[in-house]
Amino acid sequence: MISDRPAWQMVLLGFGTLSLSALSLKGATSLAWFWLIWTIAFLVGILMGQDQKIRAVCLNFGVVTGMLAGAETYFAHIEPPAPVVSDGYYVPDDILGYAPAKNFRARATKRVGDRLVYDVTYSTDPSGLRISPPGSSTVDGSLLFFGCSFTYGEGLPDSETMPFQVGMLSGKRYRIFNFAFHGYGPHQMLAGVESGLVGRIVNVFPKHAIYSAIPAHVWRAVGKVPFGHHSPRYVLSPDGRITRAGDFTTRQSFSERSWFEKELRKSAVYRKLENRDPPVTAADLSLYFAIVRRSQELLTTEYPGLRFDVILWPDFVPVERPVYDSMKAEFIKLGIPVHLVTDILPDYNANPEKYMIDPADGHPNALANRILAEYILSRIASNHPGVHDRAAH
């Protein structure tokens, strides 16, 4: 019986390790503790094991789990911090995939270590749009804004968003509709227009629609991002017609639709691998431009005389550079006026951080939005030609 005792100890060790690791998965938001528990267990196994082969196995597995624990700790440390937003802010939406709650005030905070990057409130109106200044009694039409967090105003109070500043700087002569939201792309713009959602909200005839584009929108529009699985999915037929084909959940594997994916996302290593930008193909670009062009066609058909313009932000990582160049060239080819942020914001290329919320957050700050708002009113809303004739150079 004495000789059997180490075997029973190993069984108890294994049972205890499984229990502790299961508890760590249930309560922890990181897998570092999970791998650390197994590393300790394998080290104990080396000390307890009398068989040389068992000790060798424990040593090898202990090295692997120790490396995984270290990797989890490292990548979690260098991972950009995610903002913390009030519960109930994001709600499911049958048309757009997800949207902000209506008539809602959400507090959003972001920290980098102990440093506070921002602490702001996002306010939405009865339609679920970020609030804008009310039009004056002599309102001269409306302006429609589409885009992502850059247009929505992530990290900024309501009054410092670009659409809000356009309304204020215009003397409130335009009614402002901000259809942008965090993580959106042109597929939400098209879904909102073709479904009639935009038409039901807009109650003042629009003169201009302005879509703020970033290279990352190409990845989003074709579903090559780790979020927005319920976002509208579009397909391009050989004859050039663009049609909606449900959402991106139909392209997910079993693991991505189950609890397993939730557990995987606790891993900083997994998130690092998942967030790598997969290559953009020529077919992806064709689909992206078809979505934007169809949005323009529907808007100008529904609102005769409306002008559709694109404000194009530059690439932020090297993989986006060729996509950015393709966007500049193709918008010109399609005849869609495109206005380059690098031409609008003075010395942007030399000092981009001047126009960011924070060095740790590349979203535009109030200064950038004010200059963009002034440009929109002087060069777009006044019907002056844009900079698309210079964009090819």
Secondary structure, 3 states (H helix, E strand, C coil): CHHHHHHHHHHHHHHHHHHHHHHHHHHCCCCHHHHHHHHHHHHHHHHHCCCHHHHHHHHHHHHHHHHHHHHHHHHHHHCCCCCEECCCCEEEECCCEEEECCCCEEEEEEEECCEEEEEEEEEECCCCCECCCCCCCCCCCEEEEECCHHHHCCCCCHHHCHHHHHHHHCCCCCEEEECCCCCCCHHHHHHHHHCCHHHHHCCCCEEEEEEEECCHHHHHHCCCCCCCCCCEEEEECCCCCEEEEEEHHHHCCCHHHCHHHHHHCCCHHHHHHHCCCCCCCHHHHHHHHHHHHHHHHHHHHHCCCCEEEEEECCCCCHHHHHHHHHHHHHHHHHCCCEEEHHHHCCCCCCCHHHHEEECCEEEECHHHHHHHHHHHHHHHCCCCCCCCCCCCC
